Amino acid sequence: MITDYNRLSGLHKVSILFTVLGESLAMSLIKGLSRTEVRKIRATIREMDEVSFTVKRRIMEEFYFGFLSEQFQEEGNEEEEGPIKPFEFLEEMTEEQLIALLANEDVPVIAIALAQLDPEKRMAILERMGPEEKGKTLIELGSLQDIPLEAIVEVAAKLKEKASYLPKPVEFSRGGAKEIADLIGEMDADEGERYMQTLQNENPELYKEVKILVLTFEDILANFPDGILRDLMNSVELDALAMAMKGVEQETVDKVIGNLPQKKQAMYEPVEGPQPKREVDDARKIIVSSAKQMEKDGAFNLADMMGGGEMIE
């Protein structure tokens, strides 16, 4: 049994860490390992004797405070790594991002995350909590020493994964839903849908506000009245309009084209044959951008047009 921590190499420490956390979680926390290094870790795990609980715990503690600053140095790696900090990703997040990240999390998880922040940011977030939630969080902050380090590392991995799906810092300005909606509108459909799903899960109130203001090509077809639809489609080049109509039901295409001036109706030619999805999406973005410009110019109010309710998917 391995009982002497001081005789362990960096490779052995990492290998023991892998056995404690499991390879998947460990790989998510220790970035940049080559295939060769991973194979060395696996081989070392197979060759190692059983490890005492005391040694495992010390390695977890050393990991938590950055003991891997020189990982694999014994194996000839010339590049020195900085200390690995499981919660380092929190340092770059704004208050709004942190609030969205921690929304719907259990109090212990919130307390663990807040404990990693500088006092000023921590207090700013606490001040935005309700009295009951704030009280529970403060109590939990006082008892974090009772939480196993393994659990703390797992919390870090979970929050880091969630954070990767949040909109970028600028999208969380205090200006709120309108700016987020505009930025989501610039994304491709799949990415925008993913961010909206994240908002719905993590911040339902903000999601409702944003959803009213997010404008998609489908929303235009479904909700714009004939007068506005006519002005909008008439402002778009026919080639872009024809590409945007690719894949749309014929009844809807007929409605859109029927709103064009007769001269443009006569010039309109549908796009034949399969087309790259990217080109169709780009054409639809042109129409959405034109609609947003019309709103800026005062032609309509999107929130009123959508009835203040949910957008049609």
N, C-alpha and C positions, 0 to 999 in steps of 0.2 A: 504494500500500500504506500502511496506517495504521501508523505507527511511533512517533508521539509520544503517549504516554499522557496527558501533562498537558493536552492540548487536547481530551480526550474529556469529554463531558457525562455526567451520571448515566444518561441514557437510552441513550447509546452503550455505556456499560459494561455495563448490563443486557442490551442486545442482543447484545453480544459473548459475555457469559456464556451466553445462550441458544444461541448457535451452538456453544459449546464443550461444553455439557452435553446439548444437545438440549432441545426445548421441554417435553417431559413431565417430565423430571427437574427442570428449572429451575422449572417451575410448582409442583412438589411441595415445593420448598425456599423459594420466595418466595411467601408467602401474601398474600391480599388484593388481588391485582391486578384491576382492573376490566377489562371487555371493551375499553373504549376504550384503556386502557394496553397491553393485549396487542396490539391492532391497531397501536398506535404502534411497539411493539417489532418486529413483523413487517415493517412498512413500513421501519423503519430498517435492518433486516437486509438487505432487498432493495436498499436504496440504498447501503449501505456498500461501500467497497473491501475488498480482501483485508487481513486483519489479521496483523501479524507475530507470530511465536511469542513474542517477548519481551513484547509487549503482552498477549497472551492469558495468559501465565504470571503477569504482574503482577496482572491482573484476578482470576485465580483466587486468588492470595495475598491480595489486598485483600478478596475475598469471604470467604475463610476467616477473616479477622480482623475482619470486620464492616464492610466499606467501604460497605455499602448503608444506612447509618444515615439517609441523607437521599435515598433514591432518588426520582427524578422531581421533586425540588425545583425543578430548572430548568424543568420543564414546568408550574409553577404549582400544584403540590400543596402545600397549606398545612399539612398534618399531617405532623409529623416522626416517623419510625419509629425504634425502637431498633435497635441493631446486630443483624443476623441471625447467629445462631450455629447451625450445622448440628447440633450435638450438644446443644443446650440442653435437649431433652426428657429427657436422661439425669439431669439435676440433680434432678428430682422423683421419680425412681424409687428404690424401696427396694433393699436388698441382694438380697432374694429375687427381686424382679422382674428385677434385672440378671442374676442367675445364670440365671434361666429364659430371659431374652432371649438370652444368649450361649451357652447350651447348644447343642452340635452345630455351633458356628461354627468356622471355621478360626482357627488361632492368630493370624495377622496381624489379622483382624477383631477378635478379643478384645483384642489389644494396642492397637489404634487406639481402641477404646471406653474401655479403662481409662485411657488417656492423657488423656482428657477429664474424669476424675473428680477430686475432691479427694483428697489423699493418704490420709486416714483411711479413706474408703470404698474406695479402690483396694486398700489393704492388707487390709482386711477380706475383700474378694472373693478376693484372691490366697491368703490363709490358708486358704480353703475349697477350694482346688484341690489335686489330687494332686501329688506331688513332680515327676513328669515334666512334666505340663502347666504347672506353675508355672515350671519352669526354662525351657521353651521360650518361655513368654510374656514372661518377664523379658528373655531374649535379644532377642526381637522388639521389645520396648519400646525397646531401645537402638539400633534401626536404623530407626525410623520415618521418619527424614529421607530415606530412600531411596525411600519410597513416593510416587508422583506425587499432587499435590493433587487431581487429577480423581478418582483412585481413593478418596481419603479422603472426598470429598463424596458419591460413590456409596455408600460404606459407610454414611454418615450417613443417607442417604435410605432405604436398605434396612432399617436397624435401626429407624428411626422408624416405618416401615410395620409391621414386626413388633411393635413396642411397642404399637401401637394395638389389637392383638388380644389382649394379655395382660390377665388380670383386674386389677382396681383394686388399689392398694397394700394395702388392708385384707385383701384375699383372699390375700395372701402373708405373713400373720403367721406367726411361728414355731410357732404352734399346729398348722399343717399341714393335712392332708387334710380333716379333719372340717369345719373352718370354710369351706374352699373349696367342699366338696360342698354345704354348707347354702346358700351364696350362689348357686352355680350353680343350685340347685333353685328359687331365687326368680326366675330369668330365664325368658323365654319359651323354647320348645323350640328354636327356630332359634339364638338367641343362646347358649344353654347348650351346644348341640352344637358351635358354633364355638369356644367357649372350651375345650371338652374336646379338640377336634382340635388346638388350639394347644398345650395341655399335652402331648398325646401326641407331637407333633413336637419340642417344645423341652425337655421334662423327662419322659421315659418313666417313671422311677421314681415321681415324684409323681403322674403320670397313673394308674398302677396303684392307688395308695393311694386316690386320689379316686374312681376308677371304682367301687370296691367300695362306697363310701359315698353315691354320688349315687343318689337314689331318684326314679324316674319313675313315672308312672301305668301305663305298660306293664310295668314291673318288678313292680308290685303285682299286676297281673292274672296275670302269668306265674309268680311265685315265692311269693306268700303262701299258706300253708296254709289250709285251709277255716276252722279255728277263728279265726285272726286276721283272715281276710278277712270272716268274719261279724261280728265285733265292730267292725271298721273301717267297713264299709258300713252297719251299723246305727246308727252315730254320725253319719251324714251325712243331711242333709235329702233327701227323695225327689226333689224338683225338681232339686237339684244332681246327684244320682246319675243321674237319667234323662238329663240333659244330657251328663254325662260319658260315658255309654254310647253316645252318638251316634257312629256309624261303627265300633263294635266288632262283631266277628263274633258272630252270634246264639248260637252255642254258648257263647261266653264270657259273654255277657249272661245266658243261662239259668243258668250256673254261679253268677254273682254274685247274681242275684235269688233263686236257690234257697237261698242261704245266709241270706237275710233271714227274720225271724219271719213266720209265716203271715199275720198281719194286714197287715204292710207289703207282702208279696208281692201280696196282694189289692188294695192301694191303688196299687201301682206302675203307672204309665202311661208307655210309651215316648214320646219326643219325635218327632213326625212332621214330615216335610218338611225341606228344607235349613235349616241353622242357621249363623250366623256362626262361623268358626273360633275367633275370640277368645272367644266365650261358652263354647264347648266346652272350650277350654284353661283358662279361668277355673274352670269346674266341676271339671276334673281337678286343678287346683292345690288346691282345697278338700280333695279326698280325700288328696292327697299331704301337705298340711299336717296333716291329722288323723292320718295314719300316723306322721309325725314326732313329733307330740305323744304318741302311744301309745308310741313308742320312748323318749322322754324319761321317760315315766311308768313305764318298766320292763317294758312288755308283751312286748317282744322285743328282740333285738340284731340290728340290720340287717346287720352284717358277718357274723355267724354264719348268718343266714338266706340271705345271698347265697353262702354257702359259701366265702368268701374268694377267689372266682374272678371271672371277668369277668361283667359285667352282660349280660343278654340285650337286644339292641338292638330 
